Amino acid sequence: MNITFLGHASLSIEIDSYTILVDPFISENPKASHIDINTIKADYILVTHAHFDHIADVEAIAKRTNAIIVSNYEIVTHYQKLGYKGHPMNHGGNWKFDFGNVKYVNAIHTSSFPDGSYGGNPGGFVISGKSKTIYIAGDTALTYDMKLIPLQHKLDLAILPIGDNFTMGIEDAILASDFVECNTVLGYHFDTFGYIEIDHKEAVNVFKTKGKTLKLLDIGESISV
């Protein structure tokens, strides 16, 4: 499983021959100006919620790639009405896709489309490939529901928001890693806006003092799990 950070909360995940794109907000992100959305591959587009900074490039990429949009019922229905392919899910739901297993889990946040229309309840994803399992929290506060995840899944990586203000910050993300029983964390949803800028060195060190590893990737950088 190869994961590329595309800025903010956008990820490209390669599992075998499949590419799963998560929350594509690239063309509208000045920090990701070196990423060309016209060359991004996508067999599936997973969307955690309907806020603009998570869906800005969904339509452009789905139109070009014919990718299947996976999200909550309301978001998928929205895109299906526009002519895109989709697979609706909801909290607690599980589905075996051709690249692996996906479970849609709780997140505490808000969710509305840029025009203010209802975007359903936000969520996160637990993705299990052939041998590795990752948790993508989405935009969320720290929630006790995270303790349910390790009852069913042994995580190899937790992808957690760390920018604070709109989501968890560093301290809550450390607690979240305790809750999901995963000491290796990929941080995301930081630095894009003034509200969520972080001190990288301090964040890594705080995780280290707790016996955990925080990975902060440059935009376009990848890691293997």
Secondary structure as the mmCIF struct_conf table of DSSP 4:
data_model
#
loop_
_struct_conf.conf_type_id
_struct_conf.id
_struct_conf.beg_label_comp_id
_struct_conf.beg_label_asym_id
_struct_conf.beg_label_seq_id
_struct_conf.end_label_comp_id
_struct_conf.end_label_asym_id
_struct_conf.end_label_seq_id
STRN STRN1 ASN A 2 PHE A 5
BEND BEND1 GLY A 7 GLY A 7
TURN_TY1_P TURN_TY1_P1 HIS A 8 ALA A 9
STRN STRN2 LEU A 11 ILE A 15
TURN_TY1_P TURN_TY1_P2 ASP A 16 SER A 17
STRN STRN3 TYR A 18 VAL A 22
BEND BEND2 ASP A 23 ASP A 23
TURN_TY1_P TURN_TY1_P3 SER A 27 GLU A 28
HELX_RH_3T_P HELX_RH_3T_P1 PRO A 30 ALA A 32
TURN_TY1_P TURN_TY1_P4 SER A 33 HIS A 34
HELX_RH_3T_P HELX_RH_3T_P2 ILE A 37 THR A 39
BEND BEND3 ASP A 43 ASP A 43
STRN STRN4 TYR A 44 LEU A 46
BEND BEND4 THR A 48 THR A 48
HELX_RH_AL_P HELX_RH_AL_P1 PHE A 52 ILE A 55
TURN_TY1_P TURN_TY1_P5 ALA A 56 ASP A 57
HELX_RH_AL_P HELX_RH_AL_P2 VAL A 58 THR A 65
HELX_LH_PP_P HELX_LH_PP_P1 ALA A 67 ALA A 67
STRN STRN5 ILE A 68 ASN A 72
HELX_RH_AL_P HELX_RH_AL_P3 TYR A 73 LYS A 81
TURN_TY1_P TURN_TY1_P6 LEU A 82 GLY A 83
STRN STRN6 GLY A 86 MET A 89
TURN_TY1_P TURN_TY1_P7 HIS A 91 GLY A 92
STRN STRN7 ASN A 94 PHE A 97
TURN_TY1_P TURN_TY1_P8 ASP A 98 PHE A 99
STRN STRN8 GLY A 100 ASN A 106
BEND BEND5 HIS A 109 HIS A 109
STRN STRN9 SER A 112 SER A 112
TURN_TY1_P TURN_TY1_P9 PRO A 114 ASP A 115
BEND BEND6 GLY A 116 GLY A 116
STRN STRN10 TYR A 118 TYR A 118
STRN STRN11 GLY A 123 SER A 128
BEND BEND7 LYS A 130 SER A 131
STRN STRN12 THR A 133 ILE A 136
BEND BEND8 ASP A 139 ASP A 139
HELX_RH_3T_P HELX_RH_3T_P3 TYR A 144 LEU A 151
TURN_TY1_P TURN_TY1_P10 GLN A 152 GLN A 152
BEND BEND9 ASP A 156 ASP A 156
STRN STRN13 LEU A 157 PRO A 161
BEND BEND10 ASN A 165 THR A 167
HELX_RH_AL_P HELX_RH_AL_P4 ILE A 170 PHE A 179
TURN_TY1_P TURN_TY1_P11 VAL A 180 GLU A 181
STRN STRN14 THR A 184 TYR A 188
BEND BEND11 HIS A 189 HIS A 189
BEND BEND12 ASP A 191 PHE A 193
HELX_RH_3T_P HELX_RH_3T_P4 GLY A 194 ILE A 196
HELX_RH_AL_P HELX_RH_AL_P5 HIS A 200 THR A 209
TURN_TY1_P TURN_TY1_P12 LYS A 210 GLY A 211
STRN STRN15 THR A 213 LYS A 215
HELX_LH_PP_P HELX_LH_PP_P2 LEU A 217 ASP A 218
TURN_TY1_P TURN_TY1_P13 ILE A 219 GLY A 220
STRN STRN16 SER A 222 SER A 224
#
